[in-house]
Amino acid sequence: MSDKKQNDGNKEKKRKESILDLSKYLEKHIRVKFAGGREASGILKGFDPLLNLVLDSTTEYLRDPDEPYKFSEDTRNLGLVVCRGTSVVLICPQDGMESIQNPFITQDA
């Protein structure tokens, strides 16, 4: 039985952490792109490890009917929505990007 407890402990330690740390974007505006081309923005209220998202005050950006790859000025208010993680392609902050340190530059000097 002690071997089983050790194996159970190892399984808990081997749990993979999410690549994205979305906790710093909670209660902030984000923009989400979905498979199929839809885009929406809203306030991130919650998420899980599968990147299922809960967005509040959500606005969907509608595409131009004449040019399917171009967004029109039209939007649609959706309110509170749950976004399925398997369809999420991109998540970014609505306010802009933040710069990160280049991991490929060596700190010799």
C-alpha positions in Angstrom: 0.0 0.0 0.0 2.9 2.4 0.7 3.9 2.0 -3.0 0.5 3.0 -4.1 0.6 6.1 -1.9 3.9 7.0 -3.4 2.6 6.6 -6.9 -0.4 8.7 -6.1 1.9 11.4 -4.8 4.0 11.3 -8.0 0.9 11.7 -10.1 0.0 14.9 -8.3 3.5 16.3 -8.7 3.5 15.5 -12.5 0.4 17.6 -13.1 1.3 20.0 -15.9 0.7 23.7 -15.3 -0.9 25.8 -17.9 1.4 27.6 -20.3 -0.7 30.8 -19.9 -1.1 32.5 -16.6 -4.5 34.1 -17.1 -4.9 35.0 -13.4 -3.2 38.3 -14.0 -5.9 39.2 -16.6 -8.9 38.5 -14.2 -11.3 41.4 -14.1 -9.6 43.0 -17.1 -10.6 43.5 -20.7 -9.3 40.8 -23.1 -9.8 40.1 -26.8 -10.3 36.5 -27.9 -10.0 35.1 -31.4 -11.7 31.8 -32.2 -11.3 29.1 -34.7 -13.5 30.0 -37.7 -12.6 33.6 -37.5 -14.9 35.1 -34.9 -13.5 37.7 -32.4 -14.9 39.0 -29.2 -13.8 41.1 -26.2 -14.9 41.2 -22.7 -14.0 41.2 -19.0 -12.3 37.9 -18.0 -14.3 36.6 -15.0 -12.9 33.0 -14.9 -11.0 30.2 -16.7 -9.9 26.6 -16.2 -6.8 24.6 -17.3 -8.5 23.8 -20.7 -8.8 27.5 -21.4 -12.5 27.5 -21.1 -13.2 31.2 -20.5 -16.0 33.2 -18.8 -16.4 36.7 -20.2 -18.7 39.4 -19.0 -19.9 42.5 -21.0 -18.8 40.7 -24.1 -18.9 42.3 -27.5 -18.6 40.3 -30.7 -16.9 42.0 -33.7 -18.9 41.3 -36.9 -17.3 40.7 -40.3 -18.1 42.7 -43.4 -20.6 40.7 -45.6 -18.8 41.7 -48.8 -15.3 40.9 -47.6 -15.2 37.9 -45.2 -11.6 38.6 -44.0 -12.3 42.1 -43.0 -14.2 43.3 -39.9 -16.9 45.9 -40.2 -17.7 48.6 -37.7 -20.7 46.6 -36.5 -20.6 44.9 -33.1 -23.1 42.8 -31.2 -23.4 42.8 -27.4 -23.5 39.3 -26.0 -23.3 39.9 -22.2 -22.1 37.0 -20.1 -20.7 34.1 -22.2 -18.7 30.9 -21.7 -16.1 30.4 -24.4 -15.1 26.8 -25.1 -11.3 26.3 -24.8 -11.0 24.1 -27.8 -12.1 26.9 -30.1 -9.9 29.6 -28.6 -7.0 30.5 -30.9 -5.6 33.7 -29.4 -6.0 35.6 -26.1 -4.6 39.1 -25.8 -5.2 42.1 -23.5 -7.6 44.7 -24.9 -5.5 47.6 -23.7 -2.3 46.5 -25.6 0.7 44.4 -25.2 3.5 44.4 -22.7 7.1 43.9 -23.6 9.0 40.9 -22.3 12.7 40.3 -22.0 14.3 38.6 -25.0 15.2 35.0 -23.9 17.7 34.7 -26.7 20.0 37.5 -25.8 22.9 36.5 -23.6 23.8 38.7 -20.6 27.6 38.7 -21.2 28.3 42.4 -20.9 
